[in-house]
Amino acid sequence: MSIGQRHDLQATILLVDDTPDNLLLMADLLKDRYRVKAANSGEKALRVLSGDALPDLILLDVMMPGLSGHEVADQLKRDPRTRDVPIIFLTSLAAIEDEVHGLELGAVDYITKPINPALVLARVDTQLKIKAAADFLRDQNDYLEKEVERRTREVMAIQDVTIQAMASLAETRDNETGNHIRRTQHYVRVLAELLRDHPRFSHFLNDETIRLLFKSAPLHDIGKIGIPDHILLKPGRFTAEEFEIMKTHTTLGRDAIQRAEDQLGVQVDFLSLAKEIAYSHQEKWDGSGYPQALIGDDIPISARLMAVADVYDALISRRVYKDGMPHEEAVEIIRQGRGSHFDPDICDTFLANVEQFQAIAQRFADSDQDMAKQAAALERIGQKP
């Protein structure tokens, strides 16, 4: 609907005046052009305005017993529902300070009595045109905001689906399950939320970063796509040569995400975190990890969070060739890794809240069907579970 079409629709005007003759005079002047409602006091005007349909304009007498026009206007401008309804004051007060006061209260115009009919019609018409334009722009802005929100949701959904698809692709070549992805994703978020006010981490962990960590965590093992099946799916210990190949999954994962980001042509926050996690989640606090043998705070916080989440889940998860370790034993191993494998403060936070991680593990426990998929993966390369 255009602005012109809006104005062509018959507008509704609310007349507020305590004098019956004034109400009759104004109603007679306006009735052929507009729908007219009337109230003979400020209190009645507020009751009319509390209804479902608001008028397009209010012609409001200033001097009334009970609530004055100024008091009515003040209440209307304080209410988000009525503050955009334009008000024209009608008054016999001619002092300039009275007019200024009315405009300061939010009135759009000021007409003195006795009225000039032509002047009233012109000013009413002008203010209705201005309101129609303002309504049109407001509706357009509302539409644009909703459209931006809708498209943002679409983009976020596409990102989430893409991440899950990429992570699932790695999963199909591994003996881990899709629930490992979900569990570690939730472990990381819980750890981050528990640490957000910690003096060592508060500069990094905020609502947006935690959201992005949750989004990017599933890509931590994306590099396993590049590891040969006979190594990736091997149920026993790796040889030294096999382990060196297996270690390359961190670099392969980072490089794959980097290539995706390069093709986009822009830096994407969650992909930056995904690269950190994929590349550095196998680093250890004491420098004995890989691929860079980073030490302590040189390891990205995102990767330190994932290190605890990934090891805990690897310990408790059952595989077709092994049973999952009891929760208590896995917690004890995490405890023993404090200050060597794991950031001490992150480890302490995990240990102080183990029941939350156990609840996540139970919520996303592997099913017999998941185990059957693992067995099929091992049979595919001729290895027995």
QUIWO-V432663 format. One record per residue. N is the residue number from 0. RES is the residue in one letter. PHI is phi in degrees with one decimal (NA if undefined). PSI is psi in degrees with one decimal (* if undefined). BURIAL is b if it has 16 or more other ideal C-beta (glycine too) atoms within 10 Angstrom, else e. Layout:
n:N res:RES phi:PHI psi:PSI burial:BURIAL
n:N res:RES phi:PHI psi:PSI burial:BURIAL
//
This chain:
n:0 res:M phi:NA psi:131.5 burial:e
n:1 res:S phi:-82.3 psi:168.3 burial:e
n:2 res:I phi:-61.8 psi:-41.6 burial:e
n:3 res:G phi:-61.7 psi:-41.5 burial:e
n:4 res:Q phi:-63.9 psi:-38.7 burial:e
n:5 res:R phi:-59.8 psi:-46.0 burial:b
n:6 res:H phi:-68.8 psi:-28.8 burial:b
n:7 res:D phi:-68.4 psi:-25.8 burial:e
n:8 res:L phi:-66.4 psi:143.8 burial:e
n:9 res:Q phi:-67.5 psi:120.2 burial:e
n:10 res:A phi:-82.7 psi:158.9 burial:b
n:11 res:T phi:-107.4 psi:130.8 burial:e
n:12 res:I phi:-120.3 psi:132.3 burial:b
n:13 res:L phi:-99.8 psi:120.9 burial:b
n:14 res:L phi:-96.3 psi:129.9 burial:b
n:15 res:V phi:-128.1 psi:112.8 burial:b
n:16 res:D phi:-159.6 psi:139.7 burial:b
n:17 res:D phi:-84.0 psi:-6.4 burial:b
n:18 res:T phi:-100.0 psi:118.3 burial:e
n:19 res:P phi:-57.3 psi:-40.1 burial:e
n:20 res:D phi:-62.2 psi:-39.6 burial:e
n:21 res:N phi:-64.9 psi:-40.3 burial:b
n:22 res:L phi:-62.6 psi:-44.4 burial:b
n:23 res:L phi:-63.8 psi:-42.6 burial:e
n:24 res:L phi:-62.1 psi:-47.9 burial:b
n:25 res:M phi:-69.3 psi:-39.0 burial:b
n:26 res:A phi:-64.0 psi:-41.2 burial:b
n:27 res:D phi:-65.0 psi:-34.8 burial:e
n:28 res:L phi:-69.1 psi:-35.6 burial:b
n:29 res:L phi:-100.6 psi:-17.4 burial:b
n:30 res:K phi:-63.5 psi:-27.6 burial:e
n:31 res:D phi:-76.5 psi:-17.1 burial:e
n:32 res:R phi:-109.8 psi:-26.5 burial:e
n:33 res:Y phi:-138.1 psi:160.0 burial:b
n:34 res:R phi:-78.4 psi:132.4 burial:e
n:35 res:V phi:-120.3 psi:131.0 burial:b
n:36 res:K phi:-116.6 psi:154.7 burial:b
n:37 res:A phi:-135.4 psi:147.2 burial:b
n:38 res:A phi:-141.8 psi:134.8 burial:b
n:39 res:N phi:-99.0 psi:17.3 burial:b
n:40 res:S phi:-161.0 psi:162.4 burial:b
n:41 res:G phi:-65.2 psi:-37.0 burial:b
n:42 res:E phi:-64.0 psi:-42.8 burial:e
n:43 res:K phi:-67.1 psi:-35.2 burial:e
n:44 res:A phi:-60.9 psi:-43.0 burial:b
n:45 res:L phi:-65.4 psi:-35.0 burial:b
n:46 res:R phi:-66.4 psi:-42.1 burial:e
n:47 res:V phi:-60.6 psi:-42.2 burial:b
n:48 res:L phi:-74.5 psi:-12.9 burial:b
n:49 res:S phi:-80.2 psi:-8.4 burial:e
n:50 res:G phi:-72.1 psi:179.2 burial:e
n:51 res:D phi:-66.4 psi:-45.2 burial:e
n:52 res:A phi:-96.8 psi:124.2 burial:e
n:53 res:L phi:-91.7 psi:148.2 burial:b
n:54 res:P phi:-71.9 psi:165.3 burial:b
n:55 res:D phi:-85.0 psi:-19.9 burial:b
n:56 res:L phi:-158.2 psi:148.0 burial:b
n:57 res:I phi:-121.6 psi:126.8 burial:b
n:58 res:L phi:-100.5 psi:112.4 burial:b
n:59 res:L phi:-123.2 psi:118.4 burial:b
n:60 res:D phi:-68.5 psi:143.6 burial:b
n:61 res:V phi:-85.0 psi:-50.7 burial:b
n:62 res:M phi:-89.6 psi:100.4 burial:b
n:63 res:M phi:-138.3 psi:148.2 burial:b
n:64 res:P phi:-67.4 psi:157.4 burial:e
n:65 res:G phi:74.1 psi:-129.9 burial:e
n:66 res:L phi:-73.6 psi:124.1 burial:b
n:67 res:S phi:-76.4 psi:167.3 burial:e
n:68 res:G phi:-60.6 psi:-37.2 burial:b
n:69 res:H phi:-63.7 psi:-40.9 burial:b
n:70 res:E phi:-68.2 psi:-38.7 burial:e
n:71 res:V phi:-62.7 psi:-46.3 burial:b
n:72 res:A phi:-61.0 psi:-40.8 burial:b
n:73 res:D phi:-60.6 psi:-43.4 burial:e
n:74 res:Q phi:-65.5 psi:-41.3 burial:e
n:75 res:L phi:-65.0 psi:-39.1 burial:b
n:76 res:K phi:-74.9 psi:-18.3 burial:b
n:77 res:R phi:-83.9 psi:-15.9 burial:e
n:78 res:D phi:-95.9 psi:118.5 burial:e
n:79 res:P phi:-55.7 psi:-27.9 burial:e
n:80 res:R phi:-71.4 psi:-34.6 burial:e
n:81 res:T phi:-112.1 psi:-3.4 burial:b
n:82 res:R phi:-66.8 psi:-19.9 burial:e
n:83 res:D phi:-92.2 psi:-0.9 burial:e
n:84 res:V phi:-78.4 psi:120.3 burial:b
n:85 res:P phi:-68.6 psi:144.1 burial:b
n:86 res:I phi:-121.6 psi:129.6 burial:b
n:87 res:I phi:-112.7 psi:121.4 burial:b
n:88 res:F phi:-79.8 psi:139.7 burial:b
n:89 res:L phi:-113.3 psi:126.0 burial:b
n:90 res:T phi:-157.3 psi:155.1 burial:b
n:91 res:S phi:-93.0 psi:-3.6 burial:e
n:92 res:L phi:-74.6 psi:125.3 burial:b
n:93 res:A phi:-108.6 psi:-5.4 burial:e
n:94 res:A phi:-65.8 psi:141.5 burial:e
n:95 res:I phi:-64.2 psi:-32.3 burial:e
n:96 res:E phi:-68.0 psi:-29.4 burial:e
n:97 res:D phi:-67.3 psi:-41.4 burial:b
n:98 res:E phi:-65.5 psi:-42.5 burial:b
n:99 res:V phi:-61.3 psi:-43.4 burial:e
n:100 res:H phi:-60.5 psi:-43.2 burial:b
n:101 res:G phi:-61.8 psi:-42.3 burial:b
n:102 res:L phi:-67.8 psi:-34.7 burial:e
n:103 res:E phi:-65.1 psi:-29.1 burial:e
n:104 res:L phi:-74.6 psi:-10.3 burial:b
n:105 res:G phi:113.2 psi:4.6 burial:b
n:106 res:A phi:-66.2 psi:150.5 burial:b
n:107 res:V phi:-95.2 psi:-16.9 burial:b
n:108 res:D phi:-161.7 psi:172.7 burial:b
n:109 res:Y phi:-146.5 psi:118.8 burial:b
n:110 res:I phi:-118.0 psi:127.0 burial:e
n:111 res:T phi:-92.6 psi:149.9 burial:e
n:112 res:K phi:-93.5 psi:152.1 burial:b
n:113 res:P phi:-68.3 psi:147.1 burial:e
n:114 res:I phi:-79.1 psi:154.5 burial:e
n:115 res:N phi:-104.9 psi:112.3 burial:e
n:116 res:P phi:-52.5 psi:-44.9 burial:e
n:117 res:A phi:-63.6 psi:-38.7 burial:e
n:118 res:L phi:-67.0 psi:-42.5 burial:e
n:119 res:V phi:-60.4 psi:-48.0 burial:b
n:120 res:L phi:-62.1 psi:-40.1 burial:e
n:121 res:A phi:-66.4 psi:-43.3 burial:e
n:122 res:R phi:-71.4 psi:-37.8 burial:b
n:123 res:V phi:-62.7 psi:-45.3 burial:b
n:124 res:D phi:-61.3 psi:-43.5 burial:e
n:125 res:T phi:-60.9 psi:-46.2 burial:e
n:126 res:Q phi:-69.2 psi:-32.7 burial:b
n:127 res:L phi:-68.3 psi:-37.1 burial:b
n:128 res:K phi:-65.2 psi:-41.8 burial:e
n:129 res:I phi:-63.2 psi:-42.6 burial:e
n:130 res:K phi:-64.7 psi:-40.7 burial:b
n:131 res:A phi:-60.5 psi:-41.6 burial:b
n:132 res:A phi:-65.3 psi:-43.0 burial:e
n:133 res:A phi:-64.1 psi:-42.1 burial:e
n:134 res:D phi:-62.0 psi:-41.7 burial:b
n:135 res:F phi:-61.6 psi:-47.2 burial:b
n:136 res:L phi:-65.4 psi:-38.2 burial:e
n:137 res:R phi:-64.4 psi:-42.6 burial:e
n:138 res:D phi:-64.0 psi:-40.5 burial:e
n:139 res:Q phi:-63.7 psi:-42.0 burial:e
n:140 res:N phi:-64.4 psi:-41.5 burial:e
n:141 res:D phi:-61.2 psi:-43.3 burial:e
n:142 res:Y phi:-62.8 psi:-45.0 burial:e
n:143 res:L phi:-64.1 psi:-40.5 burial:e
n:144 res:E phi:-62.9 psi:-43.4 burial:e
n:145 res:K phi:-66.5 psi:-36.8 burial:e
n:146 res:E phi:-67.6 psi:-40.4 burial:e
n:147 res:V phi:-63.1 psi:-43.1 burial:e
n:148 res:E phi:-61.2 psi:-42.7 burial:e
n:149 res:R phi:-63.6 psi:-45.9 burial:e
n:150 res:R phi:-69.6 psi:-33.7 burial:e
n:151 res:T phi:-63.4 psi:-42.6 burial:e
n:152 res:R phi:-61.4 psi:-39.2 burial:e
n:153 res:E phi:-62.8 psi:-45.6 burial:e
n:154 res:V phi:-61.9 psi:-44.3 burial:e
n:155 res:M phi:-62.4 psi:-40.6 burial:e
n:156 res:A phi:-64.8 psi:-41.7 burial:e
n:157 res:I phi:-62.3 psi:-42.3 burial:e
n:158 res:Q phi:-59.0 psi:-48.3 burial:e
n:159 res:D phi:-62.3 psi:-43.1 burial:e
n:160 res:V phi:-64.2 psi:-41.9 burial:e
n:161 res:T phi:-62.7 psi:-44.0 burial:e
n:162 res:I phi:-61.4 psi:-47.6 burial:b
n:163 res:Q phi:-63.0 psi:-37.7 burial:b
n:164 res:A phi:-65.5 psi:-44.0 burial:e
n:165 res:M phi:-63.9 psi:-44.7 burial:b
n:166 res:A phi:-64.8 psi:-39.4 burial:b
n:167 res:S phi:-66.3 psi:-32.5 burial:e
n:168 res:L phi:-62.7 psi:-42.4 burial:e
n:169 res:A phi:-65.2 psi:-38.5 burial:b
n:170 res:E phi:-61.6 psi:-36.9 burial:b
n:171 res:T phi:-65.8 psi:-18.0 burial:e
n:172 res:R phi:-103.9 psi:3.0 burial:b
n:173 res:D phi:-117.5 psi:166.3 burial:b
n:174 res:N phi:-93.5 psi:10.0 burial:b
n:175 res:E phi:-88.8 psi:166.7 burial:b
n:176 res:T phi:-110.2 psi:167.6 burial:b
n:177 res:G phi:-60.9 psi:-27.0 burial:b
n:178 res:N phi:-69.7 psi:-25.7 burial:b
n:179 res:H phi:-60.1 psi:-41.5 burial:b
n:180 res:I phi:-60.9 psi:-46.4 burial:b
n:181 res:R phi:-66.7 psi:-43.4 burial:b
n:182 res:R phi:-62.3 psi:-50.0 burial:b
n:183 res:T phi:-63.3 psi:-35.4 burial:b
n:184 res:Q phi:-59.2 psi:-44.5 burial:b
n:185 res:H phi:-75.4 psi:-36.3 burial:b
n:186 res:Y phi:-58.0 psi:-46.9 burial:b
n:187 res:V phi:-60.9 psi:-43.1 burial:b
n:188 res:R phi:-64.2 psi:-43.3 burial:b
n:189 res:V phi:-63.0 psi:-45.3 burial:b
n:190 res:L phi:-58.1 psi:-45.7 burial:b
n:191 res:A phi:-62.4 psi:-42.7 burial:b
n:192 res:E phi:-65.3 psi:-37.5 burial:e
n:193 res:L phi:-69.7 psi:-26.4 burial:b
n:194 res:L phi:-99.9 psi:-0.9 burial:b
n:195 res:R phi:-62.2 psi:-26.7 burial:e
n:196 res:D phi:-100.5 psi:3.3 burial:e
n:197 res:H phi:-70.1 psi:135.6 burial:e
n:198 res:P phi:-58.6 psi:-26.0 burial:e
n:199 res:R phi:-80.5 psi:-17.0 burial:e
n:200 res:F phi:-125.0 psi:-10.2 burial:b
n:201 res:S phi:-63.7 psi:-26.5 burial:e
n:202 res:H phi:-68.4 psi:-20.3 burial:e
n:203 res:F phi:-107.8 psi:-39.2 burial:b
n:204 res:L phi:-92.9 psi:108.7 burial:b
n:205 res:N phi:-133.8 psi:-179.2 burial:e
n:206 res:D phi:-56.1 psi:-45.4 burial:e
n:207 res:E phi:-68.2 psi:-43.9 burial:e
n:208 res:T phi:-63.2 psi:-41.1 burial:b
n:209 res:I phi:-63.7 psi:-39.4 burial:b
n:210 res:R phi:-62.2 psi:-43.5 burial:e
n:211 res:L phi:-69.1 psi:-34.5 burial:b
n:212 res:L phi:-61.7 psi:-44.0 burial:b
n:213 res:F phi:-62.2 psi:-38.7 burial:b
n:214 res:K phi:-70.0 psi:-39.4 burial:b
n:215 res:S phi:-88.8 psi:-20.6 burial:b
n:216 res:A phi:-54.0 psi:-37.1 burial:b
n:217 res:P phi:-60.4 psi:-15.6 burial:b
n:218 res:L phi:-91.0 psi:10.3 burial:b
n:219 res:H phi:-62.2 psi:-31.1 burial:b
n:220 res:D phi:-112.1 psi:22.5 burial:b
n:221 res:I phi:-59.4 psi:-27.4 burial:b
n:222 res:G phi:-67.7 psi:-14.8 burial:b
n:223 res:K phi:-64.8 psi:-14.8 burial:b
n:224 res:I phi:-57.8 psi:-31.7 burial:b
n:225 res:G phi:-89.2 psi:3.2 burial:b
n:226 res:I phi:-93.6 psi:131.9 burial:b
n:227 res:P phi:-58.8 psi:146.9 burial:e
n:228 res:D phi:-56.4 psi:-41.4 burial:e
n:229 res:H phi:-65.8 psi:-18.1 burial:e
n:230 res:I phi:-97.3 psi:-49.6 burial:b
n:231 res:L phi:-58.1 psi:-39.7 burial:b
n:232 res:L phi:-99.2 psi:8.6 burial:b
n:233 res:K phi:-67.8 psi:122.8 burial:b
n:234 res:P phi:-78.1 psi:-21.4 burial:e
n:235 res:G phi:-96.2 psi:-165.5 burial:e
n:236 res:R phi:-72.0 psi:147.3 burial:e
n:237 res:F phi:-78.8 psi:148.2 burial:e
n:238 res:T phi:-72.5 psi:167.2 burial:e
n:239 res:A phi:-57.9 psi:-40.8 burial:e
n:240 res:E phi:-67.0 psi:-42.8 burial:e
n:241 res:E phi:-63.4 psi:-38.7 burial:b
n:242 res:F phi:-65.8 psi:-37.8 burial:e
n:243 res:E phi:-61.3 psi:-39.2 burial:e
n:244 res:I phi:-68.1 psi:-43.0 burial:b
n:245 res:M phi:-60.6 psi:-37.7 burial:b
n:246 res:K phi:-62.1 psi:-22.4 burial:b
n:247 res:T phi:-71.3 psi:-9.4 burial:b
n:248 res:H phi:-62.6 psi:-26.2 burial:b
n:249 res:T phi:-67.4 psi:-44.5 burial:b
n:250 res:T phi:-70.8 psi:-40.7 burial:b
n:251 res:L phi:-60.0 psi:-41.1 burial:b
n:252 res:G phi:-65.4 psi:-47.4 burial:b
n:253 res:R phi:-59.5 psi:-44.7 burial:b
n:254 res:D phi:-66.8 psi:-35.7 burial:b
n:255 res:A phi:-65.3 psi:-42.7 burial:b
n:256 res:I phi:-67.9 psi:-38.6 burial:b
n:257 res:Q phi:-61.8 psi:-42.0 burial:b
n:258 res:R phi:-62.9 psi:-39.3 burial:e
n:259 res:A phi:-63.4 psi:-41.5 burial:b
n:260 res:E phi:-67.4 psi:-39.0 burial:b
n:261 res:D phi:-61.8 psi:-38.5 burial:e
n:262 res:Q phi:-68.1 psi:-32.0 burial:e
n:263 res:L phi:-67.9 psi:-31.8 burial:e
n:264 res:G phi:83.0 psi:3.2 burial:e
n:265 res:V phi:-138.5 psi:154.2 burial:e
n:266 res:Q phi:-80.6 psi:132.1 burial:e
n:267 res:V phi:-116.2 psi:126.6 burial:e
n:268 res:D phi:-57.1 psi:-46.8 burial:e
n:269 res:F phi:-70.6 psi:-27.7 burial:b
n:270 res:L phi:-72.2 psi:-32.5 burial:b
n:271 res:S phi:-62.4 psi:-44.1 burial:b
n:272 res:L phi:-66.2 psi:-38.9 burial:b
n:273 res:A phi:-61.3 psi:-39.4 burial:b
n:274 res:K phi:-63.7 psi:-43.9 burial:b
n:275 res:E phi:-58.6 psi:-47.5 burial:b
n:276 res:I phi:-66.4 psi:-47.4 burial:b
n:277 res:A phi:-60.9 psi:-40.6 burial:b
n:278 res:Y phi:-80.6 psi:-33.0 burial:b
n:279 res:S phi:-118.6 psi:3.3 burial:b
n:280 res:H phi:-71.8 psi:-9.4 burial:b
n:281 res:Q phi:-98.1 psi:3.4 burial:b
n:282 res:E phi:-71.2 psi:153.5 burial:b
n:283 res:K phi:-121.2 psi:149.5 burial:b
n:284 res:W phi:-55.0 psi:-34.9 burial:b
n:285 res:D phi:-88.5 psi:4.3 burial:e
n:286 res:G phi:90.0 psi:6.6 burial:e
n:287 res:S phi:-92.5 psi:5.6 burial:e
n:288 res:G phi:-90.2 psi:-167.2 burial:b
n:289 res:Y phi:-140.8 psi:162.2 burial:b
n:290 res:P phi:-92.1 psi:-10.7 burial:e
n:291 res:Q phi:-109.8 psi:-3.3 burial:e
n:292 res:A phi:56.6 psi:42.5 burial:e
n:293 res:L phi:-67.9 psi:154.2 burial:b
n:294 res:I phi:-123.1 psi:135.6 burial:e
n:295 res:G phi:54.1 psi:-129.6 burial:e
n:296 res:D phi:-68.8 psi:-7.8 burial:e
n:297 res:D phi:-68.6 psi:-20.4 burial:e
n:298 res:I phi:-78.4 psi:128.6 burial:b
n:299 res:P phi:-55.4 psi:143.0 burial:b
n:300 res:I phi:-57.4 psi:-40.3 burial:b
n:301 res:S phi:-57.9 psi:-40.7 burial:b
n:302 res:A phi:-73.0 psi:-34.4 burial:b
n:303 res:R phi:-65.8 psi:-37.8 burial:b
n:304 res:L phi:-63.9 psi:-45.8 burial:b
n:305 res:M phi:-65.3 psi:-33.6 burial:b
n:306 res:A phi:-58.2 psi:-46.3 burial:b
n:307 res:V phi:-64.8 psi:-46.7 burial:b
n:308 res:A phi:-61.3 psi:-44.0 burial:b
n:309 res:D phi:-69.6 psi:-43.5 burial:b
n:310 res:V phi:-67.5 psi:-44.9 burial:b
n:311 res:Y phi:-57.1 psi:-45.0 burial:b
n:312 res:D phi:-69.4 psi:-37.1 burial:b
n:313 res:A phi:-62.0 psi:-35.9 burial:e
n:314 res:L phi:-70.7 psi:-42.3 burial:b
n:315 res:I phi:-87.1 psi:-12.7 burial:b
n:316 res:S phi:-81.2 psi:136.3 burial:b
n:317 res:R phi:-84.7 psi:147.9 burial:e
n:318 res:R phi:-127.7 psi:165.3 burial:b
n:319 res:V phi:-65.1 psi:-20.5 burial:b
n:320 res:Y phi:-104.5 psi:2.3 burial:e
n:321 res:K phi:-159.1 psi:154.1 burial:e
n:322 res:D phi:-84.6 psi:153.8 burial:e
n:323 res:G phi:-69.8 psi:145.0 burial:b
n:324 res:M phi:-73.0 psi:141.0 burial:b
n:325 res:P phi:-56.1 psi:147.5 burial:e
n:326 res:H phi:-52.7 psi:-45.0 burial:b
n:327 res:E phi:-63.4 psi:-38.9 burial:e
n:328 res:E phi:-67.8 psi:-40.6 burial:e
n:329 res:A phi:-62.9 psi:-41.1 burial:b
n:330 res:V phi:-62.6 psi:-39.0 burial:b
n:331 res:E phi:-65.6 psi:-37.4 burial:e
n:332 res:I phi:-66.1 psi:-41.0 burial:e
n:333 res:I phi:-60.2 psi:-41.6 burial:b
n:334 res:R phi:-60.7 psi:-43.6 burial:e
n:335 res:Q phi:-65.5 psi:-24.1 burial:e
n:336 res:G phi:-86.2 psi:1.7 burial:b
n:337 res:R phi:-63.0 psi:124.6 burial:b
n:338 res:G phi:82.1 psi:-8.6 burial:e
n:339 res:S phi:-113.7 psi:-62.1 burial:e
n:340 res:H phi:-84.4 psi:-39.7 burial:b
n:341 res:F phi:-116.9 psi:150.0 burial:b
n:342 res:D phi:-55.9 psi:124.6 burial:b
n:343 res:P phi:-56.4 psi:-42.5 burial:e
n:344 res:D phi:-69.8 psi:-38.4 burial:e
n:345 res:I phi:-66.6 psi:-41.2 burial:b
n:346 res:C phi:-62.2 psi:-45.2 burial:b
n:347 res:D phi:-61.2 psi:-38.4 burial:e
n:348 res:T phi:-65.6 psi:-41.4 burial:b
n:349 res:F phi:-60.3 psi:-48.1 burial:b
n:350 res:L phi:-65.2 psi:-29.9 burial:b
n:351 res:A phi:-80.4 psi:-8.6 burial:e
n:352 res:N phi:-136.4 psi:34.9 burial:e
n:353 res:V phi:-61.6 psi:-27.8 burial:b
n:354 res:E phi:-63.6 psi:-31.5 burial:e
n:355 res:Q phi:-67.7 psi:-37.8 burial:b
n:356 res:F phi:-73.8 psi:-36.0 burial:b
n:357 res:Q phi:-63.9 psi:-38.3 burial:b
n:358 res:A phi:-64.8 psi:-39.3 burial:e
n:359 res:I phi:-64.1 psi:-43.3 burial:b
n:360 res:A phi:-60.0 psi:-40.6 burial:b
n:361 res:Q phi:-70.6 psi:-36.3 burial:e
n:362 res:R phi:-65.3 psi:-37.5 burial:e
n:363 res:F phi:-114.0 psi:40.5 burial:b
n:364 res:A phi:-65.3 psi:149.4 burial:e
n:365 res:D phi:-73.2 psi:142.3 burial:b
n:366 res:S phi:-97.9 psi:171.0 burial:e
n:367 res:D phi:-61.6 psi:-32.9 burial:e
n:368 res:Q phi:-65.0 psi:-37.9 burial:e
n:369 res:D phi:-62.0 psi:-41.1 burial:b
n:370 res:M phi:-65.4 psi:-36.5 burial:b
n:371 res:A phi:-63.8 psi:-37.7 burial:e
n:372 res:K phi:-64.7 psi:-39.9 burial:b
n:373 res:Q phi:-61.9 psi:-44.6 burial:b
n:374 res:A phi:-61.2 psi:-41.0 burial:e
n:375 res:A phi:-64.5 psi:-36.7 burial:e
n:376 res:A phi:-64.5 psi:-40.1 burial:b
n:377 res:L phi:-69.0 psi:-40.2 burial:b
n:378 res:E phi:-64.6 psi:-29.3 burial:e
n:379 res:R phi:-59.9 psi:-31.4 burial:e
n:380 res:I phi:-106.8 psi:14.2 burial:e
n:381 res:G phi:77.7 psi:21.3 burial:e
n:382 res:Q phi:-107.8 psi:140.2 burial:b
n:383 res:K phi:-90.3 psi:140.1 burial:e
n:384 res:P phi:-59.7 psi:* burial:e
//
